Structure formats: C-alpha cells, structure tokens
C-alpha cells in the first residue's frame, strides 16, 4: 500500500495519482507556476510499475496526448516543443523515496543557505545540512527541495577532495530523518547512469523500486 504522504505529494506535484493506464497525460496549474526555486517546470512525470502520469500545462494536454502513441524515447524528445519550450530537453531520473532511512551516524550541521562559506549550488535552498572538516572548510552538503507539504526532495553534493569517505550517504540519511520528522516523505532523484549517486541512495535507505521521473528543463 502506498504511503499516504507519498500519495498526497504525487497528487499535489503532478495533479493526479495513481493511474492504471500505461501513460496518462493530465493538466495541472502547477506547470505554469513557479516551483520551489522560482523556476517553472512545464512538464513533469512519474512512472511506477502500474503506470505513468505525465503532468503538463492545461492548455497543452491535447498536444501532448497526440504524442502518446509514439515510443517513449520519441515522446520524451518531442515533449519540450509540445509544451512550448523548444530548445529545452526532457531529462529522465530514477525516482526513489525512503520511509526508513539507514541509521547512519549524523555527519553535518544545519546552517542558513546564505552562509558565505557555502558553494553556490546550495544558495537556492533554505537551511542546508553541511559537513565541514576540523578547520571549518566545506566538505559536503544537502539541500531540500520542498515541493509541497508532503514531499521533499533531497539534493546532495560532495567536494572532490572529500569523496569516498561516506559523507554523502550519512548526510542524506540525516536529512531524510528530518524530513520524516516534519511529516513529509523524502525523495531522491538521480540520472540513470549516475552509479555513484545510486550507491549513495541505496546506502542511505532509498531503495530502487523501478520508479522513474521525467522533467523538461533548460538544456545544460
């Protein structure tokens, strides 16, 4: 049975959940409103073994539904233009969540994201979880994307010199415990080819359940 918090998160984030169809396109006002970082996400999808929900702006539903008879890779390639963002790309990710983070020891402290000693990628978040060395130098950090009151996505990064110490998995597990304490479910997304991120997720208690997500973003 699906966790209630995750159910409400997916309904809020996408506009509908679940589906019994292989692919169901839904319209949601969330696709034309700023997301957690102030940026618009014109298309988002989550695929579970039972089916996929693809969320797009309400006025783009018909155009996207015309693509649903195509192979998935072709649909994803055509999706940015169908939602009005030619030149953007659709990025797939493994979608994970945790209800029982691994009981690893804490590795960091929560600090404001505007701390001048933090790397730029952590600035868009609110409070962030940071590990430092004995001299106070930044080693690794986790930010939380608070998509809605039910689902908070974790984002982790480690400085090159600090990799291989297990800091990322400890920080992710520590942040996941905080998210659960706040009444939400922690999620973790990573590129399918990112083996290092997959290892961090597994070690922190975010198993692979065969779920995927898809998002249309500006091309990197």
C-alpha positions as CSV (number, residue, x, y, z in Angstrom):
1,X,0.0,0.0,0.0
2,X,1.3,3.4,-1.0
3,X,2.4,5.7,1.9
4,X,-0.2,8.4,2.5
5,X,2.3,11.2,2.4
6,X,3.7,10.0,-0.9
7,X,0.3,9.7,-2.4
8,X,-0.6,13.3,-1.4
9,X,2.8,14.5,-2.7
10,X,2.2,13.0,-6.1
11,X,-1.3,14.3,-6.3
12,X,-0.1,17.8,-5.4
13,X,3.0,17.7,-7.6
14,X,1.5,16.2,-10.7
15,X,-2.2,16.9,-10.4
16,X,-3.3,13.2,-10.3
17,X,-2.2,9.9,-8.9
18,X,-2.4,7.0,-9.4
19,X,-3.2,5.8,-12.9
20,X,-4.0,2.3,-14.3
21,X,-3.0,3.4,-17.8
22,X,0.4,2.8,-19.3
23,X,0.6,6.6,-19.8
24,X,-1.9,9.2,-18.6
25,X,-1.5,12.9,-19.5
26,X,-3.0,15.4,-17.1
27,X,-3.2,19.1,-17.0
28,X,-2.1,21.0,-13.8
29,X,-1.8,24.6,-12.9
30,X,1.5,23.7,-11.1
31,X,3.1,23.5,-14.5
32,X,2.7,27.2,-15.1
33,X,3.5,28.4,-11.6
34,X,7.0,28.8,-10.0
35,X,8.4,25.7,-8.4
36,X,10.4,25.6,-5.1
37,X,13.3,27.6,-6.7
38,X,11.1,30.1,-8.5
39,X,11.5,28.4,-11.9
40,X,8.7,26.9,-13.9
41,X,8.6,23.2,-14.7
42,X,6.5,22.9,-17.8
43,X,6.3,19.1,-17.8
44,X,6.9,16.5,-15.1
45,X,6.1,12.8,-15.0
46,X,6.4,9.9,-12.6
47,X,6.4,6.3,-13.8
48,X,5.6,3.5,-11.4
49,X,5.2,-0.2,-12.4
50,X,1.4,0.3,-12.6
51,X,1.6,3.3,-15.0
52,X,2.9,6.7,-15.7
53,X,1.4,10.2,-15.0
54,X,2.7,13.0,-17.2
55,X,1.7,16.5,-15.9
56,X,1.7,19.4,-18.4
57,X,0.0,22.9,-18.6
58,X,-3.7,22.6,-19.0
59,X,-3.6,24.2,-22.5
60,X,-1.0,21.7,-23.7
61,X,-2.8,18.5,-22.8
62,X,-4.3,17.9,-26.2
63,X,-0.9,18.5,-28.0
64,X,0.9,16.1,-25.6
65,X,-1.8,13.4,-25.9
66,X,-1.2,13.3,-29.6
67,X,2.3,12.0,-28.8
68,X,1.3,9.1,-26.6
69,X,1.3,6.5,-29.4
70,X,5.0,7.1,-30.0
71,X,7.8,5.1,-28.4
72,X,8.8,6.6,-25.1
73,X,12.1,7.9,-26.2
74,X,10.5,9.7,-29.2
75,X,7.7,11.1,-27.0
76,X,10.3,12.5,-24.5
77,X,12.3,14.0,-27.3
78,X,9.2,15.8,-28.6
79,X,7.8,16.8,-25.3
80,X,9.6,20.2,-24.8
81,X,8.2,21.5,-28.1
82,X,4.8,20.2,-27.3
83,X,4.7,22.2,-24.1
84,X,6.0,25.3,-25.8
85,X,9.7,25.2,-24.8
86,X,11.6,24.4,-28.0
87,X,15.3,24.1,-27.2
88,X,14.7,22.6,-23.7
89,X,15.3,18.9,-23.0
90,X,13.5,16.1,-21.2
91,X,15.7,14.6,-18.5
92,X,14.9,11.1,-17.1
93,X,15.8,10.2,-13.5
94,X,15.5,7.3,-11.2
95,X,12.8,8.2,-8.6
96,X,13.4,6.9,-5.1
97,X,11.8,7.6,-1.7
98,X,12.5,6.4,1.8
99,X,10.3,5.6,4.8
100,X,13.1,4.1,6.9
101,X,16.5,5.8,6.3
102,X,19.5,3.8,7.2
103,X,20.5,4.6,10.8
104,X,23.9,6.0,9.9
105,X,25.6,8.5,12.3
106,X,25.0,12.2,11.7
107,X,27.6,13.9,9.6
108,X,26.6,17.5,9.5
109,X,25.0,20.6,11.0
110,X,22.1,22.7,9.7
111,X,23.1,26.2,8.6
112,X,21.4,29.0,6.6
113,X,21.9,28.7,2.9
114,X,23.2,32.3,2.7
115,X,26.3,31.4,4.7
116,X,29.1,32.9,2.6
117,X,31.3,29.9,3.0
118,X,28.9,27.6,1.2
119,X,29.2,26.7,-2.5
120,X,26.9,28.5,-5.0
121,X,24.7,25.4,-5.7
122,X,23.4,25.4,-2.1
123,X,22.2,29.0,-2.2
124,X,18.7,28.4,-3.6
125,X,17.7,26.3,-0.6
126,X,16.6,27.3,2.8
127,X,18.5,25.7,5.7
128,X,21.1,23.2,4.4
129,X,22.9,20.3,6.0
130,X,26.7,20.7,5.8
131,X,29.7,18.7,6.8
132,X,33.0,20.5,7.4
133,X,36.5,19.5,8.3
134,X,38.2,20.4,11.6
135,X,39.2,23.8,10.1
136,X,35.6,24.6,9.2
137,X,36.1,24.0,5.4
138,X,33.1,22.8,3.5
139,X,33.2,19.1,2.6
140,X,29.7,18.1,1.5
141,X,26.1,19.3,1.8
142,X,22.4,18.5,1.3
143,X,19.7,20.9,0.3
144,X,15.9,20.2,0.4
145,X,13.5,20.9,-2.4
146,X,10.2,21.5,-0.6
147,X,7.9,20.7,-3.5
148,X,4.8,20.7,-1.2
149,X,4.0,19.9,2.4
150,X,4.0,16.1,1.7
151,X,7.2,15.5,-0.4
152,X,10.7,17.0,0.0
153,X,13.4,16.0,-2.5
154,X,17.0,15.8,-1.3
155,X,19.9,17.1,-3.3
156,X,23.5,16.2,-2.3
157,X,26.9,17.3,-3.4
158,X,30.5,16.5,-2.1
159,X,33.7,18.4,-2.8
160,X,36.1,16.3,-4.9
161,X,38.7,16.1,-2.1
162,X,36.1,14.7,0.3
163,X,34.7,11.9,-1.9
164,X,35.0,8.3,-0.8
165,X,34.5,8.9,2.9
166,X,30.8,8.0,3.1
167,X,29.8,11.6,3.9
168,X,27.1,11.8,1.2
169,X,25.2,8.8,2.4
170,X,25.3,9.9,6.0
171,X,24.1,13.4,5.2
172,X,21.3,12.0,3.0
173,X,20.1,9.7,5.8
174,X,20.4,12.5,8.3
175,X,18.3,14.9,6.1
176,X,15.8,12.2,5.4
177,X,15.2,11.7,9.1
178,X,14.5,15.4,9.4
179,X,12.0,15.4,6.5
180,X,10.1,12.5,8.1
181,X,10.1,14.3,11.4
182,X,8.5,17.2,9.7
183,X,5.7,15.0,8.4
184,X,6.8,14.7,4.8
185,X,8.3,11.8,2.7
186,X,11.9,12.3,1.5
187,X,12.5,11.6,-2.2
188,X,15.8,11.3,-4.1
189,X,16.2,11.6,-7.9
190,X,19.3,10.8,-9.9
191,X,20.3,10.3,-13.5
192,X,20.0,6.6,-14.5
193,X,23.7,6.5,-15.5
194,X,24.9,8.1,-12.2
195,X,26.2,5.0,-10.4
196,X,27.8,6.9,-7.6
197,X,24.5,8.7,-6.8
198,X,22.7,5.3,-6.9
199,X,25.1,3.9,-4.4
200,X,24.6,6.8,-2.1
201,X,20.8,6.4,-2.3
202,X,20.9,2.6,-1.6
203,X,23.3,3.1,1.4
204,X,21.1,5.8,2.9
205,X,17.9,3.7,2.7
206,X,16.4,4.8,-0.6
207,X,15.8,1.5,-2.5
208,X,15.2,1.3,-6.2
209,X,11.5,0.3,-6.7
210,X,11.5,0.5,-10.5
211,X,10.1,4.1,-10.5
212,X,11.3,6.8,-12.9
213,X,10.6,10.5,-13.3
214,X,10.8,12.8,-16.3
215,X,11.2,16.6,-16.3
216,X,11.5,19.3,-19.0
217,X,14.3,21.7,-18.2
218,X,16.5,24.2,-20.0
219,X,19.3,22.3,-21.8
220,X,22.5,22.2,-19.9
